[in-house]
């Protein structure tokens, strides 16, 4: 299963949202070993299952910090993080719209696990 992070922020008031799909060993490792520790530490991790949805989300992963700074996350084909790039003069309204659409359809990891 592939989990692609499509939204998250630096504070604990904003949940992280991941898109699910089939994927790599690295993503399975994250789901089994990394994400549970993040949840235990207080992160609100949610899953966005796009199996039956078409939300017109971007193909790239990003973080939106304080609704004012966008950082793209770039990954290798195996799912490992390659680098991060801060966007200069991003269309913040568009990024907020993508975040809000993802959050509106995402469910907590525990609920998603119960469905699968």
C-alpha positions in Angstrom: 0.0 0.0 0.0 1.2 3.5 -0.8 0.7 6.4 1.5 1.4 9.8 0.0 1.3 12.8 2.4 -0.8 15.5 0.8 -1.3 17.8 3.7 0.2 18.6 7.1 1.5 21.5 9.1 4.1 22.2 11.8 1.7 22.4 14.8 -0.4 19.7 16.3 -3.7 21.4 15.5 -3.5 20.4 11.9 -3.8 16.7 10.9 -1.5 15.1 8.4 -3.4 13.6 5.5 -2.0 10.7 3.4 -3.4 9.4 0.1 -3.6 5.6 0.0 -2.8 3.3 -2.9 -0.7 0.3 -3.6 3.0 1.1 -3.1 6.5 0.4 -1.9 8.2 -1.4 0.9 9.2 2.0 2.3 5.6 3.1 2.6 4.6 -0.1 4.3 7.5 0.5 6.7 6.2 4.0 7.4 2.7 2.7 8.0 3.9 -0.2 10.3 6.7 1.5 12.2 6.9 5.3 11.7 3.3 6.5 11.7 2.2 4.6 14.9 4.9 6.5 16.8 3.9 9.8 15.3 0.3 9.1 16.4 1.5 8.1 19.9 3.4 11.5 20.0 0.1 13.3 19.2 0.1 13.7 15.4 -3.4 13.4 13.9 -2.7 11.1 10.9 -5.5 10.7 8.4 -5.9 8.6 5.2 -7.5 9.8 2.0 -8.6 6.8 0.0 -8.9 8.0 -3.6 -10.2 4.6 -4.9 -13.6 6.0 -5.6 -12.9 9.8 -5.4 -11.7 12.3 -7.9 -10.7 15.5 -6.0 -8.4 17.1 -8.5 -5.5 17.2 -6.0 -2.0 18.0 -7.2 0.3 15.3 -8.2 3.1 16.6 -5.9 3.3 16.4 -2.1 3.4 19.5 0.0 3.4 21.0 3.5 1.5 24.2 4.2 2.9 26.0 7.2 0.8 28.6 9.0 -1.3 29.0 5.9 1.5 31.1 4.4 4.5 29.0 3.4 4.4 26.0 1.0 7.2 23.4 1.0 7.1 20.7 -1.7 8.3 17.2 -0.8 10.1 15.4 -3.6 10.4 11.6 -3.5 12.5 8.9 -5.2 10.6 6.2 -7.2 10.9 3.9 -4.2 9.0 6.4 -2.0 12.0 7.7 0.1 12.3 11.4 0.5 14.7 13.0 -2.0 14.4 16.7 -0.9 12.2 19.6 0.2 11.8 22.8 -1.8 10.1 26.0 -0.4 7.9 27.5 -3.1 8.4 31.1 -3.9 5.2 33.1 -4.2 2.8 30.1 -4.2 -0.9 30.5 -4.9 -1.9 30.1 -1.3 -5.6 30.1 -2.0 -5.1 27.0 -4.2 -3.0 25.2 -1.6 -5.6 25.9 1.1 -8.3 24.7 -1.2 -6.4 21.4 -1.9 -5.7 21.0 1.9 -9.4 21.6 2.7 -10.6 19.2 0.1 -8.2 16.5 1.4 -9.2 17.1 5.0 -12.9 17.0 4.1 -12.6 13.4 2.7 -9.9 12.0 4.9 -10.5 9.7 7.9 -8.4 8.9 10.9 -5.9 6.1 10.4 -7.8 3.9 13.0 -11.0 4.3 11.1 -9.3 3.5 7.8 -7.6 0.4 9.3 -11.1 -0.8 10.5 -12.4 -0.6 6.9 -9.5 -2.5 5.3 
